[in-house]
Amino acid sequence: MLRSLFGRLSHLFFVPGENPGLLKAQYEVFSRQVPLMYSIVLVNAWALALNFIPVAPAWLTIYLPVGFTLICGARLWGWWRSRGVVPTARMARRALTLTNLFAVALTVTLTGWALALYPYGDPYLQGNIAFFIGISGLGVIICLQQLRSAAFIAAIVINLMFFVYFSLSGIASFASMAGNLLLVSIALLMVVTVQFRHFAGAVQARRKVEAVGRENFRLANLDSLTGLPNRRSFFSHLDEVFAATGTRRLAVGIIDLDGFKPVNDLYGHKLGDTLLVQVGHRLSGLMKQNCHLARLGGDEFALVIADCPPDAELLAFGEKICMALRDPFVLPEATLQLAGTIGFAVYPELAVGAEELYESADYALYQAKRTTRGHSMLFSQSHVKAIQREKQIEQALRQADLEAEIAVYFQPIVDIGSDRTVAFEALARWTSPTLGSVPPGQFIPVAERIGLIGQLTRVLLRKALASAGAWPGEVGLSFNLSTHDISSSESAIALAGIIMASGIDPRRLDFEITETAMMYDFAQAKSAINMLKTMGCGIALDDFGTGYSSLSQLHALPLTKIKIDRSFVTELHKNPASLKIVKSLLALSSDMGLRCVTEGVETEEELAALRQLGGKLVQGYLFSRPISETDATEYLLQDGAAETAARIASGGA
């Protein structure tokens, strides 16, 4: 019991160290009140000293007050110098503990000095001493209210010396003043205790609010699925690092997963989320100390690399990431195969700001997905020129008279069994008044990006159908559709209206789509394709064999034809792997009742290899490059003449 009471009492006179936040708050508030406290003490001390100069010795009225002033000034200067310092809890406790000790020394010295003047004064001057001690003591207590221990020390020292001295003076009025000061001090200490409790509670509440704020900030900058920093955090970190990087190399890399959307379509979003978590873990394990990894959203991740290594090392690091992503992901529900493509950009070589650095990396990613999918690519000077070229193309396209400037060229699709042309693939050609002839590989992606591809498709389809109207009825037309052409029911209805207005039998028309075109909104794309199929149009899956989910799409889509990508045909007769792939694809199409067109045939050796594998429909420069509408008509006439000659020769034999 006594020990507990003693512990509570001792707690009033020491600076506790278990609450770091409270210590720093006490230090902060007290440092602002120090000037006021020392001003009260010094003003009162000099007022008392000046009154006693005529009657008391100089050492009491001048030298000691000067000493007080120097000591208090030194303390005041020390606090002033530390006003901008954010102390640690340990520093704050040490400073506040020193304040406790100084409170003892200051109050003992000042009270003792004032009482030492007492014998030299008359009753009036002696009353000034009592007033000085009382007012100074109360002022010090008030200024020390956030440092409760120092306030208690000051109150006890002043009241003890004052009460004892004046109680023994034999003067009743002074004794009553001492008792009155004691009572007022006790009341004031009670107020100090209550105020300190409120102060401590306010500090605790502020800490909780700050903690909640920090947690909210953390959550606002955290991807809730993978636990990685999110898009907001990524750009904030990029701005910070960019501001501090100076002339040192800084790189941004953007990673896009290849083949993730089909996982969601086939297995559902829950498994897709699990897969993204695994991807995040795998990527995190590859990051070096100077790398900041974040998930931007969907299946896109990004990293900031401070003190970026040379380009060769950066690309090697990118390839290491791509290789890691190609390793199978073994989940309880399934073992999944993915790939990743990375675009890098480096400051200060080809970017002057953080935003431009990110956009350059994004452009490198876009180009990598078009040309070297599954690998890393570094933004280069050639990309700068390509961007400038794209801007020129964009401006020219926006101002173009598509009806006048866009032409349709045709490349024959040949049945090598009968050596007959069975169809033409329609291909876009653009001759700009300002840019001249622009390849479709350049202007079609720009048209897709700026939203002109739908208008371009409609112009091309009308012209292609008009040309096909002059061909023999058994010759078909193959026409390419982009993502935007099948991404809305309005676009599909517009295409249907053009077909019906042309008077061409829809059964002569095949629409070619790519796997990429199906990736963004598979349900809507499938709905649009079903509508075209219902009209009688054929549906061909272009560039078959190059995607990640073509086999699943064979079952999900109402296909009538597949087109084997030209990458498998180049030097087919010399490449055993390509031979096996093409043979398998031909067999697969046959088993599923689909026609199969092999693209990119350029040599007699490739054609011979295809014949041996059982290929029937082919397309490529060996037969003809893309030709104009007039040349296509002449080509058909020659084709018909050759067929007639062959039939006559056969009959003559």
TORFIGU-687204 format. One line per 5 residues: their letters; for each residue y, x, z of C-alpha. Coordinates in Angstrom, 1 decimal, always signed. Each point is the difference from the previous one (the first is absolute). Layout:
N
a) Y/X/Z; ...
This chain:
653
mlrsl) +0.0/+0.0/+0.0; +2.5/+2.7/+1.1; -1.1/+2.2/-2.9; +0.6/-2.9/-2.5; +3.4/-0.7/+1.6
fgrls) +0.9/+3.7/-0.2; -1.2/+0.1/-3.6; +2.3/-2.9/-0.9; +3.0/+1.5/+1.8; -0.6/+3.5/-1.6
hlffv) -0.1/-1.7/-3.4; +3.6/-0.9/+0.5; +1.1/+3.6/+0.2; -1.9/+1.6/-2.8; +0.0/-0.3/-3.7
pgenp) -3.4/-1.5/-1.0; -1.6/+1.5/-3.2; -2.5/-2.6/-0.9; +2.4/-1.9/-2.4; +1.3/+2.3/-2.7
gllka) +2.0/-2.8/-1.7; +1.8/-0.8/+3.2; +0.8/+3.6/+0.7; +1.6/+0.4/-3.4; +1.9/-3.3/+0.4
qyevf) +1.3/+1.1/+3.4; +1.1/+3.3/-1.5; +1.8/-1.7/-2.9; +1.9/-2.4/+2.2; +0.8/+2.5/+2.8
srqvp) +1.4/+2.5/-2.5; +2.6/-2.6/-1.0; +1.0/-0.7/+3.6; +0.3/+3.7/+1.1; +3.7/+0.3/-1.1
lmysi) +0.9/-3.1/+1.9; -1.7/+1.1/+3.2; +1.5/+3.5/+0.0; +3.4/-1.5/-0.8; -0.1/-2.2/+3.1
vlvna) -1.1/+2.8/+2.2; +2.6/+2.5/-1.2; +2.9/-2.4/-0.1; -0.7/-1.2/+3.5; -0.5/+3.5/+1.3
walal) +3.2/+1.4/-1.4; +1.9/-3.1/+1.3; -1.3/+0.7/+3.5; +0.6/+3.8/-0.3; +3.7/-0.5/-1.1
nfipv) +0.6/-2.2/+3.0; -1.3/+2.7/+2.3; +1.7/+3.0/-1.6; +3.0/-0.1/+2.5; -2.2/-0.1/+3.1
apawl) -3.4/+1.7/-0.8; -1.0/+3.6/-1.0; +0.1/+1.0/-3.7; -3.7/+0.7/-0.1; -0.6/-3.7/+0.9
tiylp) +2.7/-1.6/-2.2; +0.0/+2.3/-3.0; -2.8/+2.5/-0.3; -2.9/-2.4/+0.8; +1.4/-2.8/-2.3
vgftl) +0.3/+2.6/-2.8; -3.6/+1.0/+0.7; -1.1/-3.6/-0.2; +1.9/-0.4/-3.2; -1.7/+3.1/-1.6
icgar) -3.5/-1.1/+1.1; +0.5/-3.6/-1.1; +1.6/+1.2/-3.3; -3.0/+2.3/-0.6; -2.4/-2.9/+0.6
lwgww) +2.1/-2.3/-2.2; +0.1/+2.6/-2.8; -3.8/+0.3/+0.2; -0.5/-3.7/-0.4; +2.6/-0.1/-2.8
rsrgv) -1.9/+2.7/-2.0; -3.2/-1.9/+0.3; +1.4/-3.4/-1.0; -1.5/+0.2/-3.5; -3.4/+1.3/+1.1
vptar) -2.9/-2.3/-0.1; -2.0/+1.2/+3.0; -3.7/+0.0/+0.6; -1.2/-1.8/+3.1; -0.6/+3.3/+1.6
marra) +3.6/+1.2/-0.7; +1.4/-3.3/+1.2; -1.9/+0.1/+3.3; +1.0/+3.6/+0.6; +3.7/-0.9/-0.6
ltltn) -0.2/-3.1/+2.2; -1.7/+2.0/+2.8; +2.8/+2.5/+0.0; +2.4/-2.8/+0.2; -1.8/-1.2/+3.2
lfava) +0.4/+3.5/+1.5; +3.6/+0.2/-1.1; +0.7/-3.4/+1.5; -1.1/+1.4/+3.4; +2.2/+3.1/-0.4
ltvtl) +3.0/-1.9/-1.3; +0.0/-2.8/+2.6; -0.6/+2.4/+2.9; +2.7/+2.4/-1.2; +2.6/-2.7/-0.8
tgwal) -0.6/-2.0/+3.2; -0.1/+3.2/+2.1; +3.3/+1.1/-1.6; +1.7/-3.3/+0.6; -1.1/+0.0/+3.7
alypy) +1.2/+3.6/+0.3; +3.5/-1.3/-0.8; -0.2/-2.6/+2.7; +1.4/+2.1/+2.9; +3.1/+1.0/-2.0
gdpyl) +1.2/-3.5/-0.7; +1.8/-2.7/+1.8; -1.5/-3.5/+0.2; +1.4/-0.8/-3.4; -1.5/+3.0/-1.7
qgnia) -3.3/-0.5/+2.0; +0.0/-3.6/-1.5; +0.3/+1.6/-3.4; -3.1/+2.1/+0.7; -2.0/-3.2/+0.9
ffigi) +1.3/-1.6/-3.2; -0.9/+3.0/-2.1; -3.5/+0.2/+1.3; -0.6/-3.7/-0.3; +1.4/-0.4/-3.6
sglgv) -1.5/+3.2/-1.3; -3.4/-0.9/+1.5; +0.0/-3.5/-1.4; +1.1/+1.3/-3.4; -2.7/+2.6/-0.2
iiclq) -2.7/-2.6/+1.0; +1.2/-2.4/-2.8; +0.0/+2.9/-2.6; -3.5/+0.9/+1.1; -1.5/-3.4/-0.1
qlrsa) -2.3/+0.8/-2.9; -1.2/+3.1/+1.9; -1.1/-1.8/+3.1; -1.3/+3.0/+1.9; +3.4/+1.8/-0.3
afiaa) +1.8/-3.2/+1.1; -2.1/-0.2/+3.1; +0.5/+3.7/+0.8; +3.8/-0.3/-0.4; +0.2/-3.1/+2.1
ivinl) -2.1/+1.4/+2.9; +1.8/+3.3/+0.1; +3.5/-1.5/-0.1; -0.7/-2.8/+2.5; -2.0/+2.2/+2.4
mffvy) +2.8/+2.6/+0.3; +2.8/-2.6/+0.0; -1.7/-2.3/+2.5; -1.0/+2.8/+2.4; +3.4/+1.7/-0.2
fslsg) +2.2/-3.1/+0.5; -2.3/-1.6/+2.5; +0.4/+3.1/+2.2; +3.8/+0.1/-0.6; +0.7/-2.5/+2.7
iasfa) +2.4/-2.0/-2.2; -1.3/-3.6/-0.2; +1.6/-0.7/-3.4; -1.6/+3.0/-1.6; -3.3/-0.9/+1.5
smagn) +0.2/-3.5/-1.4; +1.0/+1.4/-3.4; -3.1/+2.2/+0.1; -2.2/-3.0/+0.8; +1.7/-2.1/-2.7
lllvs) -0.6/+2.8/-2.6; -3.6/+0.1/+1.1; -0.5/-3.7/-0.6; +1.8/+0.1/-3.3; -2.1/+2.9/-1.1
iallm) -3.2/-1.8/+1.0; +1.0/-3.1/-2.0; +1.0/+2.2/-2.9; -3.4/+1.8/+0.1; -1.7/-3.3/-0.1
vvtvq) +2.0/-0.9/-3.1; -0.9/+3.5/-1.4; -3.7/-0.7/+0.6; +0.2/-3.4/-1.7; +2.0/+1.4/-2.9
frhfa) -2.4/+3.0/-0.4; -3.0/-2.4/-0.1; +1.8/-2.0/-2.8; +0.8/+3.2/-1.7; -3.6/+1.2/+0.2
gavqa) -1.2/-3.4/-1.3; +2.5/+0.1/-2.9; -1.2/+3.5/-0.9; -3.6/-1.2/+0.1; +0.8/-3.0/-2.1
rrkve) +1.8/+2.2/-2.5; -3.0/+2.3/-0.2; -2.2/-3.0/-0.7; +2.4/-1.2/-2.7; +0.1/+3.5/-1.5
avgre) -3.8/+0.2/+0.2; -0.3/-3.4/-1.8; +2.6/+1.2/-2.6; -2.0/+3.2/-0.5; -3.2/-1.9/-0.4
nfrla) +1.6/-2.5/-2.4; +1.4/+3.0/-2.0; -3.4/+1.6/+0.0; -1.6/-3.3/-1.2; +2.7/-0.5/-2.6
nldsl) -0.8/+3.4/-1.4; -3.8/-0.2/+0.2; -2.5/-1.4/-2.5; -1.9/-2.5/+2.1; -3.2/+0.4/-2.1
tglpn) -0.5/+3.8/-0.3; +2.1/+1.2/+2.9; +2.0/+2.2/-2.3; +3.8/+0.0/-0.3; +1.1/-2.8/-2.3
rrsff) +2.3/-0.2/-3.0; +3.1/-0.2/+2.2; -1.0/+3.0/+2.1; -0.8/+1.9/-3.2; +3.4/-0.4/-1.5
shlde) +1.7/+0.7/+3.4; -2.0/+3.2/+0.4; +0.7/+1.0/-3.6; +3.8/-0.4/+0.6; -0.2/+2.0/+3.2
vfaat) -2.0/+2.9/-1.5; +2.1/+0.0/-3.1; +3.2/+0.3/+2.0; -1.4/+2.9/+1.9; -1.9/+1.8/-2.7
gtrrl) +3.0/+1.9/-1.5; -1.2/+2.1/-3.0; -3.7/+0.0/+1.1; -2.5/-1.7/-2.3; -0.9/-3.5/+0.9
avgii) -2.6/-2.1/-1.7; -0.8/-3.7/-0.1; -3.4/-1.2/-1.1; -1.0/-3.6/-0.8; -3.7/-0.9/+0.1
dldgf) -1.4/-3.1/-1.8; -3.6/-1.0/+0.4; -1.9/-0.7/-3.2; -2.5/-2.8/+0.1; +1.1/-1.5/+3.3
kpvnd) +1.0/-3.5/-1.3; -3.5/-0.7/-1.4; -1.4/+0.7/+3.5; +2.2/-2.7/+1.4; -1.0/-2.4/-2.8
lyghk) -3.7/+0.7/+0.4; -0.4/+0.5/+3.8; +3.1/-1.8/+1.4; +3.1/+1.2/+1.8; -1.7/+0.6/+3.3
lgdtl) -2.2/+2.8/-1.5; +3.0/+1.2/-2.0; +2.0/+0.4/+3.3; -2.9/+1.9/+1.5; -0.1/+2.3/-3.0
lvqvg) +3.8/+0.7/+0.3; -0.5/+1.0/+3.6; -2.7/+2.4/-1.1; +2.2/+1.4/-2.8; +2.8/+0.5/+2.6
hrlsg) -2.4/+1.9/+2.3; -1.2/+2.2/-2.9; +3.5/+0.8/-1.2; +1.2/+0.8/+3.5; -2.8/+2.5/+0.4
lmkqn) +1.3/+1.9/-3.1; +3.6/+0.2/+1.1; +1.5/+3.3/+1.1; +2.6/+0.5/+2.8; +2.9/-0.2/-2.5
chlar) -1.2/-3.3/-1.5; +1.1/-3.5/+1.0; -2.4/-2.7/-1.3; +0.9/-3.7/-0.2; -1.3/-3.2/-1.5
lggde) +2.6/-1.6/-2.3; -1.9/-3.3/-0.3; -3.0/-1.3/-1.9; -2.1/+2.9/-1.2; +2.9/+2.4/-0.3
falvi) +0.5/+2.9/+2.4; +2.7/+2.8/+0.0; +0.6/+3.3/+1.6; +3.0/+2.3/+0.6; -0.8/+3.7/-0.1
adcpp) +2.6/+2.2/+1.7; +0.2/+3.7/-0.9; -1.9/-0.9/-3.2; -2.3/+2.7/-1.4; +0.2/+1.2/-3.6
daell) -0.9/-2.5/-2.7; -3.5/+1.3/-0.6; -0.9/-0.3/+3.7; +1.6/-3.5/+0.1; -2.0/-1.2/-2.9
afgek) -3.2/+1.6/+1.5; +0.7/-1.9/+3.2; +0.4/-3.2/-2.1; -3.3/+0.6/-1.7; -1.6/+0.5/+3.4
icmal) +1.2/-3.4/+1.1; -1.2/-1.6/-3.3; -3.4/+1.6/+0.5; -0.3/-1.2/+3.5; +0.9/-3.6/-1.1
rdpfv) -2.8/+0.2/-2.6; -2.6/+0.4/+2.7; -1.8/-3.3/+0.8; +1.2/-2.1/+2.9; -3.0/-1.1/+2.0
lpeat) +0.7/-3.3/+1.7; -2.4/-2.4/+1.8; +0.3/-2.5/-2.8; -0.1/+2.3/-3.0; +0.5/+3.5/-1.3
lqlag) +3.1/+0.1/-2.1; +1.3/+2.4/-2.6; +3.8/+0.6/-0.5; +2.3/+2.5/-1.5; +3.6/+0.9/+0.5
tigfa) +2.9/+1.1/-2.2; +2.9/+2.0/+1.4; +3.5/+0.6/-1.3; +2.1/+2.9/+1.5; +3.6/+0.8/-0.3
vypel) +1.7/+3.1/+1.5; +3.5/+0.6/+1.3; +2.3/+1.8/-0.9; -1.5/+0.7/-3.5; +0.3/-3.5/-1.6
avgae) +1.6/-2.2/+2.6; +3.4/+0.0/+1.8; -0.6/-2.8/+2.6; -2.8/-1.5/+2.0; +0.0/-3.2/-2.0
elyes) -0.2/+1.9/-3.3; -2.8/+2.1/+1.4; -2.0/-3.1/+0.8; +0.6/-1.6/-3.3; -1.0/+3.2/-1.8
adyal) -3.3/+0.1/+1.9; -0.5/-3.7/-0.9; +0.6/+0.8/-3.7; -2.5/+2.9/+0.2; -2.5/-2.4/+1.5
yqakr) +0.6/-2.5/-2.8; -0.6/+2.6/-2.6; -3.1/+1.4/+1.8; -1.5/-3.5/+0.0; +0.5/-0.3/-3.7
ttrgh) -1.2/+3.4/-1.0; -2.0/+1.8/+2.8; -1.1/-2.8/+2.3; -1.8/+1.3/+3.0; +2.0/+3.3/+0.1
smlfs) +3.3/+1.3/+1.2; +3.1/+0.5/-2.1; +3.3/+1.8/+0.7; +3.3/-1.4/-1.2; +1.3/+2.5/-2.6
qshvk) +2.8/+0.6/-2.5; -2.0/-1.8/-2.7; +0.1/-3.1/+2.2; +3.8/+0.3/+0.3; +0.1/-0.1/-3.8
aiqre) -2.4/-2.9/-0.1; +2.2/-2.0/+2.4; +3.0/+0.7/-2.1; -1.9/-1.1/-3.0; -1.2/-3.2/+1.7
kqieq) +3.6/-0.8/+1.0; +1.0/+0.3/-3.7; -3.0/-2.2/-1.0; +0.9/-2.5/+2.7; +3.6/-0.3/-1.3
alrqa) -1.2/-0.3/-3.6; -2.6/-2.6/+0.9; +2.4/-2.2/+1.8; +2.3/+0.0/-3.0; -2.8/-0.2/-2.6
dleae) -0.5/-2.8/-2.5; -3.7/-0.2/+0.5; -0.6/-2.3/-3.0; +1.6/+2.5/-2.3; -1.0/+3.3/+1.6
iavyf) -3.6/-0.6/+1.1; -2.8/+0.2/-2.5; -3.7/-0.5/+0.2; -2.5/+2.6/-1.3; -3.7/-0.6/-0.3
qpivd) -3.0/+2.3/+0.6; -3.3/-1.2/-1.5; -3.1/-0.7/+2.1; -3.1/+0.7/-2.2; -3.5/-1.2/+0.1
igsdr) -1.9/+3.3/-0.9; -3.1/-2.0/-0.8; +1.6/-1.7/-2.9; +3.0/+2.3/-0.5; +2.2/-3.1/+0.2
tvafe) +3.3/-0.4/+1.8; -0.5/-2.8/+2.4; +3.3/+0.0/+1.8; +3.3/+1.8/+0.5; +1.6/+1.0/+3.3
alarw) +3.7/-0.8/+0.1; +2.2/+2.9/+1.2; +3.7/+0.0/+0.7; +2.5/+2.3/-1.8; +3.7/+0.2/+0.8
tsptl) +2.7/+1.5/-2.1; +3.2/+0.1/+1.9; +3.4/+0.3/-1.8; +1.1/+2.6/+2.6; -3.3/+1.8/+1.0
gsvpp) -1.9/-0.3/-3.2; -3.8/-0.5/+0.2; -1.1/-0.3/+3.6; -3.8/+0.3/+0.8; -1.6/-3.0/+1.7
gqfip) -1.1/+2.3/+2.9; +3.6/+0.4/+0.8; +1.7/-3.3/-0.5; -2.8/-2.4/+1.2; +0.0/+1.4/+3.6
vaeri) +3.8/-0.3/+0.0; -0.2/-3.6/-1.3; -2.5/-0.8/+2.8; +2.2/+1.6/+2.7; +3.2/-1.8/-1.1
gligq) -1.6/-3.4/-0.6; +0.2/-0.1/-3.8; -3.7/+0.2/-0.6; -0.5/-3.7/-0.2; +2.6/-0.5/-2.7
ltrvl) -1.4/+3.0/-1.8; -3.5/-1.4/+0.1; +1.1/-3.3/-1.4; +1.8/+1.6/-2.9; -3.0/+2.2/-0.8
lrkal) -2.5/-2.8/+0.2; +2.0/-2.3/-2.3; +0.2/+2.8/-2.6; -3.6/+1.1/+0.4; -1.2/-3.6/-0.4
asaga) +2.2/-0.5/-3.1; -1.6/+3.1/-1.6; -3.5/-1.1/+1.0; +0.7/-3.3/-1.9; -0.2/+1.9/-3.3
wpgev) -3.4/+1.6/+0.8; -3.4/-1.4/-0.8; -1.2/-2.5/+2.6; -2.8/+2.3/+1.2; +2.4/+2.8/+1.0
glsfn) +1.1/-0.1/+3.6; +3.1/+1.1/+1.9; -0.2/+2.0/+3.2; +3.2/-0.1/+2.1; +0.9/+1.8/+3.3
lsthd) +1.3/-1.8/+3.0; +1.9/+1.7/+2.9; -0.1/-0.8/+3.7; +3.1/-2.1/-0.3; -1.5/-2.1/-2.8
issse) -2.8/-1.4/+2.2; +1.8/+0.1/+3.4; +1.4/-3.5/-0.3; -1.1/-3.3/-1.4; +3.3/-0.3/-1.9
saial) -0.7/+3.2/-1.9; -3.5/-1.2/-0.9; +1.3/-3.4/-1.1; +2.6/+1.7/-2.2; -2.8/+2.1/-1.7
agiim) -2.0/-3.2/-0.5; +2.9/-1.7/-1.7; +0.5/+2.9/-2.4; -3.7/-0.1/-1.0; +0.1/-3.7/-0.6
asgid) +3.2/+0.2/-2.0; -1.4/+2.7/-2.2; -2.8/-2.1/-1.5; -2.5/+2.8/+0.5; -3.4/-0.8/+1.3
prrld) +0.0/+1.3/+3.6; -3.6/+1.2/-0.5; +1.4/+2.7/-2.3; +2.1/+1.4/+2.8; -1.2/+2.4/+2.7
feite) +2.3/+0.8/+3.0; -0.4/+3.5/+1.4; +0.7/+0.6/+3.7; -0.4/+3.0/+2.2; -1.4/+0.3/+3.5
tammy) +3.5/+1.0/+1.2; +1.4/-3.3/-1.3; -2.5/-1.9/+2.2; +0.8/+1.9/+3.2; +3.3/-1.6/+1.2
dfaqa) -1.0/-3.7/+0.1; -3.6/-0.3/-1.0; -0.2/-3.8/+0.6; +3.0/-0.7/-2.1; -1.1/+2.4/-2.7
ksain) -3.4/-1.6/-0.1; +1.5/-3.5/-0.3; +2.2/+1.1/-2.9; -3.0/+1.6/-1.8; -2.2/-3.1/+0.6
mlktm) +2.6/-2.1/-1.7; +0.1/+2.2/-3.1; -3.8/+0.2/+0.0; -0.1/-3.9/+0.1; +2.2/+0.0/-3.2
gcgia) -2.7/+2.0/-1.7; +1.6/+3.5/+0.2; -2.2/+3.0/+0.8; +0.7/+2.2/+3.0; -0.6/+3.7/-0.2
lddfg) +0.2/+2.5/+2.9; +1.8/+3.1/-1.4; -0.6/+3.6/+1.1; -3.3/-1.0/+1.6; -1.6/+2.7/+2.1
tgyss) +3.2/+1.6/+1.3; +0.6/-2.3/+2.9; -1.5/-0.4/+3.5; -1.1/-3.6/-0.2; -0.9/-0.7/-3.6
lsqlh) -3.6/-1.1/+0.8; +1.1/-2.6/+2.5; +2.6/-1.3/-2.5; -2.7/-0.4/-2.6; -1.5/-2.7/+2.2
alplt) +3.3/-1.5/+1.2; +1.7/-0.4/-3.4; -0.9/-2.1/-3.0; -0.2/+3.0/-2.3; -1.3/+0.0/-3.6
kikid) +0.5/+3.7/-0.8; +0.5/+3.4/+1.6; +1.7/+3.0/-1.5; -1.4/+3.4/+0.9; +2.9/+2.4/+0.8
rsfvt) +0.6/+2.8/-2.5; -0.3/+2.7/+2.7; -3.8/-0.5/-0.2; -0.1/+0.3/-3.8; +1.8/+3.3/-0.5
elhkn) -2.6/+2.5/-1.1; -2.7/-2.5/+1.0; -2.6/+2.0/-1.9; +0.7/+3.1/+2.1; +0.2/-1.6/+3.4
paslk) -3.3/-1.1/+1.6; +1.8/-1.8/+2.8; +2.1/-2.1/-2.4; -3.1/-0.8/-2.0; -1.7/-1.4/+3.1
ivksl) +3.1/-2.0/+1.0; +0.5/-1.5/-3.5; -3.7/-0.8/-0.3; +0.0/-1.8/+3.4; +3.2/-1.9/-0.9
lalss) -1.5/-1.1/-3.3; -3.2/-1.1/+1.7; +2.0/-1.8/+2.7; +2.1/-2.0/-2.5; -3.1/-0.9/-1.9
dmglr) -1.8/-1.2/+3.1; +2.9/-2.2/+0.9; +0.5/-1.4/-3.5; +3.4/+1.7/-0.5; +1.3/+1.6/-3.1
cvteg) +1.0/+3.6/+0.4; +2.7/+2.0/-1.9; +0.0/+3.7/+0.3; +3.6/+1.4/-0.3; +1.2/+3.4/-1.1
vetee) -2.5/+1.0/-2.7; +1.6/+2.8/-1.9; -2.9/+2.1/-1.5; -3.1/-0.6/-2.0; -2.0/+1.7/+2.7
elaal) +1.2/-2.5/+2.6; -0.8/-2.9/-2.3; -3.5/+1.3/-0.6; -0.6/+0.3/+3.7; +1.2/-3.6/+0.5
rqlgg) -2.3/-1.2/-2.8; -2.9/+1.8/+1.7; +0.9/-1.7/+3.4; +0.1/-3.4/-1.6; +3.7/-0.5/-0.2
klvqg) +1.2/-2.7/-2.5; +3.8/-0.6/+0.4; +2.3/+3.1/-0.1; +3.6/+0.8/-0.3; +1.8/+3.2/-0.6
ylfsr) +1.9/+2.4/-2.2; -3.2/+0.7/-2.0; +0.4/-3.4/-1.6; +3.8/-0.4/+0.1; +3.1/+0.7/+2.0
piset) +2.1/-3.0/+1.0; +1.5/-1.4/-3.2; +2.7/-2.5/-0.9; -0.5/-3.6/-0.9; +0.2/+0.7/-3.7
datey) -2.4/+2.9/+0.2; -2.4/-2.1/+2.1; -0.2/-2.6/-2.8; -0.7/+2.7/-2.5; -2.6/+1.5/+2.3
llqdg) -1.8/-3.3/+0.1; +0.1/-0.3/-3.8; -1.5/+3.4/-0.4; -2.5/-0.8/+2.7; -1.0/-3.2/-1.9
aaeta) -0.2/+1.9/-3.2; -2.2/+2.6/+1.5; -2.3/-2.7/+1.4; -0.2/-1.8/-3.3; -0.8/+3.3/-1.8
arias) -2.7/+0.7/+2.6; -1.5/-3.5/-0.5; +0.0/+0.4/-3.8; -1.6/+3.4/+0.2; -2.6/-1.4/+2.3
gga) -0.7/-2.9/-2.3; -0.2/+2.4/-3.0; -2.5/+2.1/+1.7
